[in-house]
């Protein structure tokens, strides 16, 4: 009768399976630990309701062979609904996680793409650790043909899990491309390849054999940043005002009257201001507001500081302080750096130093 032999075989299989469990668990524990923090955005915007962090994690094919992924739902909103309060709590949460002793090897943050570059740059300046932080999103919602959210998220996990990603600052990963949060910007309202770093180029790519890096960010960030947001619940008000032909100084005056501690002027070319704005410029300087001269062009450095328009003597001199040059920071990012700088100092010289170093 064959039953005893079958029983013995089943017993051997069971014993073999049970004996393999410790080694399987050990292999699982040996994988990099990547923590996923979901904030919402198009990547989760499914028809009938937003996908949760758990659902997004479950959508990743083969992730169990790449990393041990844990997750949390920080928020689930459109990126245009994020506020400075969200930013501060998110940075505080990440700093708490990397210092918790849970041996987290990397962190992935999902975000809507409309303000993703701002969130990523804020974290680039306020996460005080070399642990890789990757911000990810999607241009198409889950209900649309060609949804790339799961592929982007899986690529982000692969980057966050890579030892080669340590110390590179906060990164943005979409479309199998790795960009630095410092340099990247959204360049197209609809195309998948919208996130670009201009002339500086990619940090790296995510290929079938894993992430490959081409360059390093030399400016200060993350573990070398002097900014500490521990305990902060708000940041000083900083506004952005565009420069164009015959622009009046009224918006500058209104920003000052509204409580702005600094104003980023998105200047023409290498930071030129409209002559018609100079009454507002001088009003702001007289009130002690820090003016930061940037460029609306999208690339190139603004390296010249001064109290007035670069091609106008209006208001020149008079003992007024110089403006701060934004360097190569786009106005959106200059605003973020200025807000953080003002948590440390109101000295224009010190703020100018920060713009040179970050």
Order of alpha helices (4+ residues) and beta strands (2+ residues): alpha-beta-beta-beta-alpha-beta-alpha-beta-alpha-beta-alpha-beta-beta-beta-beta-beta-beta-beta-alpha-beta-alpha-beta-beta-alpha-alpha
